[in-house]
């Protein structure tokens, strides 16, 4: 499976269950690195907003 999103693209975190905070879901992030797929075959990304950077699976983010 190849990456759906590209470097520099702006994305939001998808709301997954009730545990996601409103601030986290509403923030816009920029994709800063494409990470290889894990053993399930799902691509990963490094995303950044301000000084906060994190790793997410493709299914956890949506296009802005």
C-alpha positions as CSV (number, residue, x, y, z in Angstrom):
1,X,0.0,0.0,0.0
2,X,1.4,3.4,-0.9
3,X,1.0,6.6,1.0
4,X,-2.2,8.6,0.3
5,X,-0.9,11.9,1.6
6,X,2.3,13.8,0.5
7,X,5.0,15.7,2.3
8,X,3.9,19.2,3.2
9,X,0.2,18.4,2.9
10,X,-2.0,19.8,5.6
11,X,-4.2,17.3,7.5
12,X,-6.4,17.0,10.6
13,X,-6.5,14.2,13.1
14,X,-9.6,12.1,12.6
15,X,-11.8,11.9,15.7
16,X,-11.3,8.4,17.0
17,X,-13.7,7.6,19.8
18,X,-14.5,9.9,22.6
19,X,-10.9,10.0,24.0
20,X,-9.7,12.5,21.3
21,X,-9.6,16.0,22.7
22,X,-11.4,18.8,20.8
23,X,-8.2,20.8,20.5
24,X,-6.3,17.8,19.0
25,X,-9.0,17.1,16.4
26,X,-9.3,20.8,15.4
27,X,-5.6,21.4,15.0
28,X,-4.2,21.5,11.5
29,X,-1.0,19.5,11.1
30,X,1.6,19.4,8.3
31,X,3.1,16.1,7.1
32,X,6.8,16.3,7.7
33,X,7.9,12.6,7.0
34,X,6.5,9.5,5.3
35,X,7.2,6.5,7.4
36,X,7.3,2.9,6.0
37,X,4.3,0.7,6.5
38,X,4.0,-1.5,9.6
39,X,3.3,-5.2,9.6
40,X,-0.4,-4.6,9.0
41,X,0.5,-2.8,5.8
42,X,-0.8,0.6,6.9
43,X,1.4,3.6,6.1
44,X,2.6,5.9,8.9
45,X,3.3,9.6,8.9
46,X,5.1,12.2,11.1
47,X,2.9,15.2,11.5
48,X,3.7,18.6,13.1
49,X,1.7,21.5,14.4
50,X,3.7,24.3,16.1
51,X,6.3,22.6,18.2
52,X,4.3,19.4,18.6
53,X,5.3,16.4,16.4
54,X,3.8,12.9,16.5
55,X,3.5,9.7,14.5
56,X,0.1,8.7,13.2
57,X,-1.3,5.9,11.0
58,X,-3.0,6.9,7.7
59,X,-6.4,6.0,9.1
60,X,-6.0,8.5,11.9
61,X,-5.8,11.6,9.6
62,X,-8.0,13.3,7.1
63,X,-7.4,15.9,4.4
64,X,-8.1,19.5,5.3
